[in-house]
Amino acid sequence: MFAFLIRRLAAGAATLFVIATLCFVITRFTPGSPFSSERALTAEAFAAKNARYGLDRPLPVQYVVMLGNYLRGDLGLSIKYPDRSISELLLPAFRVSICLGLLAILLALAAGVPLGVLAAARQNRLADRVAMLLAVGGICVPNFLLGPLLVMVFAFWFGWVKPAGWPQDLSWEELKKLALPAITLSMVHVAYISRLGRAGMLDVLHKDFVRTARAKGLSEFVVVVKHALRNGITPVVSYLGPMVALILTGSIVVERVFAIPGLGKHFVDAALARDYPMVMGTMLLYSTLLILLNIAVDFAYGILDPRVRVL
């Protein structure tokens, strides 16, 4: 297991190196400059700004300096927000995005797993058909459409929640701001988890050990939850890695829709302003998180199903 961890971490480091290189090439060869919109700049002022951020150096030198800074944990200074480091700007936004993402993940699991188990236990009955109908609906509606629809219905028509913003304290009125963005982010994953859970449970419910448990006279609830669920849920565990990736990247759209001050806001603003350090810092932060989470999912899969455990 330790050797597996070392191999995965080494592969993750290589992946980050490739991502950093691709981001560097894309940002540097994109037409325009971070200062091209500042039309009042003189040639001397334009050259001074380029020199301040090292953009006047040859590209190979910029690349080597960038990698050296990253190895020291220095993401550089923002161009859009002068005299402020990337870490200073991203860490508060990262906490916001992580809180929203974790809430969406918990909501997706809390709703998707029971739906999948119920559908499998009631195969081809009304509960199964209703659960799969909801799953298809969740997959078909994208979050950039679902978000405004939820705002229109629950914020404007019924007035139950506020349409946008981030909680400023832990009061109930403020915490209700999290409801719509969390539902928007999680809905499509509720659909996928329920379908994967149903397929996994149907496969396990026909195994010999489940038939043996039924033959012992155990209740259907005990058979499903105690004996079948652990193995039947493994497809959902495999989906956790891609799900986290989709939730984090999908939060960029949701954060814009609901005016949430997360990583999505900084990433979009930095891309529009050609803030190279901010774009690369955000991409590396996303990538590092996703690589670590995928490694954690592999470990969890091995714990749930010893047949695929890595020694």
N, C-alpha and C positions, 0 to 999 in steps of 0.2 A: 504493500500500500504506500509506503514511503517513497519507493522508487517511482511508482505511478504519479505521486504528487510532484516529485522533482521533474519528471518528464513533462507533465502538464504545465507547470510553472515556466519551464524553459520554452515550451511551445507558445505560451502566452506572451512571454517577453519578446520572442521573435515576431509574433503577430503585432504587438505594439510598435515594434521597430518598422514593420512594413506600413502600418497605418500612419505613423508619423512621417515617413518618407513620402507616401502618396499625398498626404495633406499638404506637405511642404511644396511638392511639385505643382499641385492643383492651384494652391493659393498664389504662388509666385508667377505662374504662367497665365493666370486669369487677367484679361485686359483691364486696365485701369490701375489706380493707385489709391491707398488709403487717404491721400490728401488731394485727390483730383477734384473733389467737390468744393474745396476751399479756393474759390476763384480769386480771392483778393491776395493770395500769397505771391510774393515776389519770387524770382528765381533763387535768390539767396536764402529766403525763408524756407522755400521748398527743399533746397539742398540741406539746410540745417535740420529740418524735421527728419529727412531720410537718414542723415548721419546719426541722429539721436537714437533711432531704433535699429541702426545697423543695416538699413535697406540699401545703403550706397556701396556695400561690400559686394564682391563677387559671390554668385550663388553657392559655389562649393564652400566658401568660407562661412556664409550665413548658415548653411546646413550643418557644418561641423560645430559651430558655436551653439546652435539650437540644441543639438544632441547632447553636448556637454552640459548645457544648462538643465536639460531635462533629467540627466543622470544625477544632478545635484538637487533635484526637486524644485528647481526654479522655472516657473512657467512664463516668466517675463512680465513686461508692463503692457497694459492695455493702450491701444492707440485711440480708441473712442473716448476713454476716460483717462486723460493724462495723469501721470504721477500715481496711478493706482495699479497695484499688482493684480495679475489674473487670479491668483489664489484668494486674495482679499475679496474679489468680486464673486468668485464662483462658489466659495464655501457656504455663504448664507443661502444662495440660490440652490445649491446642491441639497441642503437640508430640507428645503421646501419641496423639491422634486422627489426626494426619497420618502418623505412623509406621505405625499400624495400617492406615490407608486406603491408603497407598502399597504396603504389603505385599499387601493384598487386590487392588489393581489389577494389580500385577506377576503375582500368582498367576492372576488371571482371564485376563490376556493370554497368559501362558506356557502355560496349559492350553487356553484357548478357541480361539486362532488355529490351533495345530496340528490340533485336532480338526476345525475347519471346513475347513481345507485338505485334510486326509485324507479327510473325507467327500465333498468335491467331486471329488477325484482318483479316488475309488473309488465313484462315483455308483451307487446302487441295488445295491451289494454289501454284504457282511457288515459291513465297517468303517463304511460310511455308515449302516446301520441301527442299529448299536450306538451310534455317536456321537450320532445324533438321539434315540435312546431315553434316553441319559444327559442330553441337553439338555432333553427334556420333563420328566424327573424333577427336574432342577435348578430348572426354572421353577415346578413345582407345589408344592414344599416351601418354605414361608416360613422366613426366618431365625430367627424366634422359636420355631419348632418344631425346626428343624435343629440349632440350638445345643444345647439340652438333650439331643437324641438323640446328638449327637457326644460330649457329656460322659459320658452314660450308657455308651456303648460303649467309647470309647477311654480315658477316665479311670477309670471305676469297674470295668468288666468286665476290660479288659486291663491297666489301670494304666500305660499308656505315657506319658501326659502328666498334668500337674496340671490340676484342673478349672477353676481361675480364678486371677486375679491378673495383675500386670504384672511383667515381668522387672526385678529389682533390680541385675543385673550382666550381663555378656556371657558367662557360663558356659552350657554346653550345656543343663544342667538348667533354667536360668531361661529361656533362649530358647525352649524347647519350650512355654512357656506361650502363645506367639503362634500356635501351629499351629491350634488349634481356632477361636479367634475369626477368624483370617484366612480359614480355609476356609469358615466360616459366612457371612462377608461376601461372599466371592467366588463362591460356588457358583452363585447365580442368574445372575451376569454371565458366568460360564463358559458357561452354557447359551445366553444371548443372543448372545454373541460367536461361538460355534461356528455358530449358525444364520445369523447375518449373514455370517460369513466364507464359509460354504458357498454361500449365495445369490450373494454377490459373485463368488466364484471360478467358479461355474457360468456366470455371465454372461460373464466374461472368457475362459474356456476355449473358448468357441465363436467368438471373434473371429478376424478374418483374420490378424492378426499372430501369434497363437498357432499357427494352422494353418501359417503360413509357417515358424515356428520348428521345428515338428515335421517339416515337409518337408525341412528342412536336415539332418535326422538327429540332432538333439539328443536327449539322454535325457529321459525324462518328468520326472525330478527337476529338471533344469535348466530345462525349459519352465515347470514350475509355479512354482518358486522364483524364478528370475531374470526371467522374462518376464511371468508372469501375476499374481504375488503383489502387486506394487506397486499395480496398478489394482484388483485384486480385494479388497484390504483396505480400500478407502476407506469402505464402509459401517460397518466397525468403528471407523474414526477418527471418523466422525460420531457414533457411539454413545458415544465417550469422555466427552463433556460430560455428558449425562444419567447415564452410569454413575458418574462422580465424584459427582454430586449424590445419586444413590441410595445410594452407599457411605457418604458422609458423614452423610446423614440416617438411613440404616439403622444406622449405628454406634451411634446412641443406644440402640436396643434391645439390640444385641450387647454394648455396654459395660455395660449393667445386668446382662445374663445372666452375663457373665464377670468382673464386679467390676473393670472397667478404669477407672482414674481419668482419663477423657477428658472432652471437652466434653459428651457425653451426660449424664454424672452431674450436672454443674453445671446444664445446661439443665433437666433433670427436677426437681432439687431447687429451683431458682429458680422454676419454674412453680408447684410446690406451695406454696412459701413466699411467693408473690407478690413476689418480689424483682425489681421492675421494671427497674432498671438492668442486672442480670445477664441477664435474658431478652432485653432489647434488644441488649445487647452481644454475646451469643451469636448472635442472629439476624443482626446486621450482619456479624459475622465469617464465618459460614457464607455469607452472600450475597456478600460481597466476593470470597471465594475462588472461589465458583462462577462469578461473572461473569468473573473473570480467566481461569479455566480454559477457559471456553467460547470466549473470544477466542483463546486459544492453540490450541484445537482447530480453529478456522476457518483459522488460519495453516497448521497442519499439513495440513489438507485441501487447501489450495491448493498446497502444496509437493509432495504426493503426486500430485495430478491437475492439471496445468497448464491443463486446459480450464476449470476453475472458479476459476482464480487471479484475485484482485482486484488491479487495477492502481492 
